[in-house]
Amino acid sequence: MRNALHHLPDFWKGIALNRIAALLAPGGTLQLRDLVFSFDLSDVRAGVERWLQSSAADRPEDGWTRAELELHLRDEYSTFTWLLEPMLRRAGFKIESGDYGSVGVYASYICVKSG
């Protein structure tokens, strides 16, 4: 699953993860990549600024601009790793691996349904 969960508030993320787990047999794998912040609340300002500076394109033709990324922060539902990871566990997944990238904004997980 790629860039899907950030469209859902955390309440619905939890429900979606439970439903996905219900579809998988024990040992089934969920690969998840999304906009997930891996920095602490005390580092939000600096973490977001690092993301904007490292990821924003100068022109829309070249990718997401700073204004578009700022719009994402206002209108989408990206969450923190320290909220998403317990949701994954509660849904019945074991997190086999997690990669938070160099900026701390995109997270990739390999999760296996417990059985």
N, C-alpha and C positions, 0 to 999 in steps of 0.2 A: 504494500500500500504506500503510495507516494503523495505527499501534500494533500491529504484528504482530511485528516483530523483537525487541522487548524481552522476548518470551516464550522466546527462544532464547539459550543461552550463546553466546559469541563463536565457538566452534568451529563450531556449527551455523548461525550467522549467515552465516559464510563459505560454507558448503556451499549454503545457501538462495540466496544471491546468485549463486553460480555456476550453479545450476539455473535461476534466473530469467533470467539472461543467455542461457543455452542455448535458452530458449524464444523469445527475441526475435530478430528479424532485425536486421542491422546498421542503425543509425539509429533503432532502436526506443527508446521512452522508458519509463523507470521513474520514477514520482513516488513519493517516500518521505517519510513524516512519522512520527516516533516520538519517544519519550523518549530523547534523546541529550544527554549533558552536554558543553557546549562550554567548560567552565572547566578549568584546569590542576589537577593533583593537589595542588599547594600551596594551592589555593583551594577544595578540596572542602568543608570545614566551612562556610565562608562561602557558597559557591555553593548548597549544599543548604539552608542556613537561609534564603537569599533565596527559593528555590523554595517552601519550606514556608510562609513568611510571606505570600508573594504569591498562592499558589494554593490553600491549604487553606480549605475552607468551614467555617463554624462548626457547621453542622448537616448531617447526611447527606442530608437532603432537598434541600440546595442544591448538592451536589457532593461531591467527595472530601474527607474530613476529614484533618486532620494525621495522626491515627493510621493512616488508610488509606494515605496517601502514604508514611509511614514503613514500613508493611508492604511497600509496593512496593519500597522500597530494600533491604529484607532478602530478599525472596522472588523478585523479578523480575531480569531480566538487562539492564537498561539499560546502555549502554556510553558511551564517550567519542567525540567527533568524531574525535580523533586516532587512534582505533582503527578506527572504522567507515569513514572515508574511504579509507584504504588498502585495506580489504576491497572496497569498491566498485570501486576502480581495478583491483585484482587480478582481479576477476570480469569485467573488460572494459568497465567503464563510464567515461565521461568525465563528471565532475560539471560540469554547465552552470551551476547556481546552488545556493547553500546559504544558508538563513536560519536563524539560531539564536535568534531572538526576543529579547525584552528581558531575560529571566531567565536564559537560557543552559541551558535544560533540554529544550525541544522543538526539534527540528531538522526542517526541510523541505528536501528536495533534488529537483532535476530532473536526472536522469542519462540519458545517451544511450549506447546500446551502440556501442562502437567497431566499426569495420568494415573 
